Amino acid sequence: MSTQQPSNEIIAKIMLDEANLTFCETAERKDTSGERNLDGSAWDEGKMDGEFDEEDYQRILELQLKAVCICDEKPELEERTAGMFQGVTEENAAEIIEQIKQQPDILELARIAVTIFILRFPSVQSFVNKGHPLVLATDEYMLENSNAQNWHDYSFIADEFGWK
């Protein structure tokens, strides 16, 4: 299968959407602000069976904890990332990516989410076989390539930003 480099629009949307989704994941955690811990993850290991290497699970929990602390400390980022996402167009995507790079907390939330994605799905085959909420997303840009291209988009972002 031939893959293509994702457009700046897709890159910006993935980064902002993932940063924003961290706030939903934060709300689902078993722990509370000020009392965060690794065991507070909302992940159900049984439901996630086969979706990550066991050795990566601890790293995933640590990354989740780091992300939730950012969400606790900067709740305004939820609205900011949602607004930025809504404003992304093909024409302004490169500029939006530069704005993301200038906002360390948003960039860090995106890095964490992309890194967790790569840990969960270390290969195209693992992604395609397991499936992922992205494949069922209602966003048109995801539905256009609701297959292995999604994995390649995340992998490209991880490579481009040095997150692998």
N, C-alpha and C positions, 0 to 999 in steps of 0.2 A: 504494500500500500504506500502510495506516495503521500508525504506529509508536506504541509506548507508552513512557512513561518507565520505566526499569528500577526495580525495587523496591530497597530498601536491601539486601536479602539478595543480590540479583544483583550490585549494586555492590561490596559487601564481598567476595563470593566472587571476582569478577573481579580485584579489586585484590590480594587475598592469593594467589590462584592464580598470577597473573602474577609477583608478587614471588618466590614460591617456585620457579617454573619457571626463573627466572634462574640458580639454582644448577645445574640440569641443563645449561643452555647453557654455564655456566662450565666444567663438567667436560668438555664436548665441544670446547673451544677447542684450538687448535694451540700456544698459548703456555702458560707456566706462571706460577704466582704469583711475584711479584718480577721477572718479565720480561715483563709484559703490554705489548702493542702493538696498533695497529690491524689489522695483518696476521694477528693471532692468531684472528680471528673464525672460527667453524666454518661460517659461511655459504658455500655453494657458489654463486657468482654464476650459473653455468649453470642450476642447479636453480631459482634464484629469478628467472629471466628473466621480465620483464614484471610482476614483483610490486612493484616500487618504481620511482620516477623515479630516473634515474642521478644527478641532482643531489642527491637525498636520501641516496644511498648513503653518502657520506662522513659525513653527520650520523648515520646509523644506526650506522656503525662507531664513531664517537665516543661515542654513547650506550651502546652495548654495552660499550665499554671502561670507561666510568664505572661501569656496573652490576657488571662483573666485579671491579672494585677494591673495591666495597662487599662483595661476596661473599667476597673474599679476606680483608678486614679483619674481617668480622663473620660467620663461618661459623655461629654459633649462630642466626642469623636464619632459616636453612633450617628448622630444627625449630620455631622459634617461629611462622613463617608457616603451616607445615603444621598445627600445633596450633590456631592461631586459625581457619584455614579450616574445620577439622573441627568447631569449636564454633559456627559461624555458623548462626543460625536466623532465621526470620522475625521472631521476637519480640525478639532481641537485636542485630539487624543494625545499627541506628542507633548503638548503643553501641559495637559493634566498629569501625564507621567512625570514630568519635571516637577510639578507641584507636589506630587506624592513623595518624590525623592527629597524634597525640602521639609517634609513633615515626618520627623523620625519615628513618632509613635504609630502613624498610619503605615509607614514603610515597614516597621517591625511587625505589626499585626499581619500585614500581607506576607512578609517573609515566613512568619510562623505557620500561617495557613498553607502556604505553598509547600513548605518543608514537610508538614504533616501529611499533605496529600502524597508527596513523593515517597515518604516512609510507608504509608498505607498501600500505595500502588507502585512498587518499585519497577514495574515493567508495563508495557502496553497491554500485554496479555492479562496481567493481574487486574487491570482496570476494566478491560472489556468483559472478562469472565465474571467479575464480581458485580459490575454495574456500579453506579454512583448517582446520588441525587442530581448531579449536573446533567446527566443524560435525560432525566425527566423534567428538567427545568423548563419553565415557560418562556424564558428569555429567548427571543428570536436568534440572537447571535450564538447561543448554545445549541439550539435545535438544528441550526444549519449544519452543524458538524457533530451530531450526537453519537459519536463513535470514538475510535482511537485518536482522532485529531484532538479531542479534549485533553487527553493525556499528554500529547506532544506540546500543546499550548502551555501546560503547567511546567513540563520539563524545560521548554525553551525559556520561560520566565526564570526558573531556578538557575539555569545556566547563565543567562544574560546578566543576572544580578549577583552571581557568585554564591548562590544559596545551596548548592549541592555539596 
